[in-house]
Amino acid sequence: MVARGLSPDDVTSRTFKALEENRTYVITRPEYKDDIIVRHRQIENAITGAPETDVDLLASSSR
């Protein structure tokens, strides 16, 4: 995975750019975008009291 990932310089560059923009997260692996979206929806559902929808979200996940 490391060999296919971003170089340390690229990660550093993205990290400092995110800090300058006051962003909370630095996404260094865009191929995980769908998984991140699913997880975010799970967290939102837990906050609103609808955790039963986790089953549907997990089923729709790319994993």
VEXMAR-60300 format. One record per residue (C-alpha): residue number from 1; residue in three letters; x, y, z. Coordinates in steps of 0.001 Angstrom, whole numbers, plus 500000, padded with zeros to 6 digits. Layout:
% residues N
{seq->NUM&type->ALA&xx->X&yy->Y&zz->Z} .
...
//
This chain:
% residues 63
{seq->1&type->MET&xx->500000&yy->500000&zz->500000} .
{seq->2&type->VAL&xx->502823&yy->502398&zz->500820} .
{seq->3&type->ALA&xx->504412&yy->501830&zz->497415} .
{seq->4&type->ARG&xx->501135&yy->502789&zz->495698} .
{seq->5&type->GLY&xx->500457&yy->505729&zz->498000} .
{seq->6&type->LEU&xx->501458&yy->509349&zz->497863} .
{seq->7&type->SER&xx->505022&yy->510347&zz->498434} .
{seq->8&type->PRO&xx->505895&yy->511857&zz->501827} .
{seq->9&type->ASP&xx->506374&yy->515208&zz->500064} .
{seq->10&type->ASP&xx->502843&yy->515040&zz->498618} .
{seq->11&type->VAL&xx->501339&yy->514163&zz->501996} .
{seq->12&type->THR&xx->503277&yy->517005&zz->503625} .
{seq->13&type->SER&xx->502134&yy->519445&zz->500952} .
{seq->14&type->ARG&xx->498473&yy->518417&zz->501327} .
{seq->15&type->THR&xx->498726&yy->518603&zz->505097} .
{seq->16&type->PHE&xx->500145&yy->522121&zz->505159} .
{seq->17&type->LYS&xx->497594&yy->523289&zz->502572} .
{seq->18&type->ALA&xx->494787&yy->521900&zz->504760} .
{seq->19&type->LEU&xx->496226&yy->523683&zz->507795} .
{seq->20&type->GLU&xx->496388&yy->526965&zz->505893} .
{seq->21&type->GLU&xx->492733&yy->526507&zz->504886} .
{seq->22&type->ASN&xx->491685&yy->525536&zz->508451} .
{seq->23&type->ARG&xx->490395&yy->522172&zz->507252} .
{seq->24&type->THR&xx->489858&yy->519426&zz->509808} .
{seq->25&type->TYR&xx->490657&yy->516472&zz->507573} .
{seq->26&type->VAL&xx->493318&yy->515706&zz->505000} .
{seq->27&type->ILE&xx->492269&yy->513042&zz->502539} .
{seq->28&type->THR&xx->495377&yy->511465&zz->501082} .
{seq->29&type->ARG&xx->493651&yy->508465&zz->499529} .
{seq->30&type->PRO&xx->490755&yy->509653&zz->497310} .
{seq->31&type->GLU&xx->489881&yy->506061&zz->496431} .
{seq->32&type->TYR&xx->488353&yy->505803&zz->499925} .
{seq->33&type->LYS&xx->485889&yy->508626&zz->499209} .
{seq->34&type->ASP&xx->482836&yy->506329&zz->499054} .
{seq->35&type->ASP&xx->483791&yy->504574&zz->502293} .
{seq->36&type->ILE&xx->484244&yy->507940&zz->504008} .
{seq->37&type->ILE&xx->480819&yy->509104&zz->502799} .
{seq->38&type->VAL&xx->479178&yy->505925&zz->504118} .
{seq->39&type->ARG&xx->480868&yy->506309&zz->507505} .
{seq->40&type->HIS&xx->479823&yy->509949&zz->507729} .
{seq->41&type->ARG&xx->476201&yy->508992&zz->507055} .
{seq->42&type->GLN&xx->476400&yy->506333&zz->509764} .
{seq->43&type->ILE&xx->477580&yy->508949&zz->512249} .
{seq->44&type->GLU&xx->474827&yy->511363&zz->511196} .
{seq->45&type->ASN&xx->472204&yy->508632&zz->511611} .
{seq->46&type->ALA&xx->473497&yy->507752&zz->515070} .
{seq->47&type->ILE&xx->473179&yy->511402&zz->516089} .
{seq->48&type->THR&xx->469613&yy->511621&zz->514828} .
{seq->49&type->GLY&xx->468651&yy->508354&zz->516499} .
{seq->50&type->ALA&xx->468376&yy->506234&zz->513355} .
{seq->51&type->PRO&xx->471145&yy->503625&zz->513761} .
{seq->52&type->GLU&xx->468996&yy->500939&zz->512139} .
{seq->53&type->THR&xx->469881&yy->502534&zz->508807} .
{seq->54&type->ASP&xx->473507&yy->501473&zz->509346} .
{seq->55&type->VAL&xx->472596&yy->498066&zz->507936} .
{seq->56&type->ASP&xx->471471&yy->499606&zz->504648} .
{seq->57&type->LEU&xx->474516&yy->501857&zz->504454} .
{seq->58&type->LEU&xx->476907&yy->499012&zz->505136} .
{seq->59&type->ALA&xx->475225&yy->496923&zz->502447} .
{seq->60&type->SER&xx->475672&yy->499755&zz->499957} .
{seq->61&type->SER&xx->479320&yy->500246&zz->500874} .
{seq->62&type->SER&xx->481944&yy->499360&zz->498279} .
{seq->63&type->ARG&xx->483559&yy->496866&zz->500647} .
//
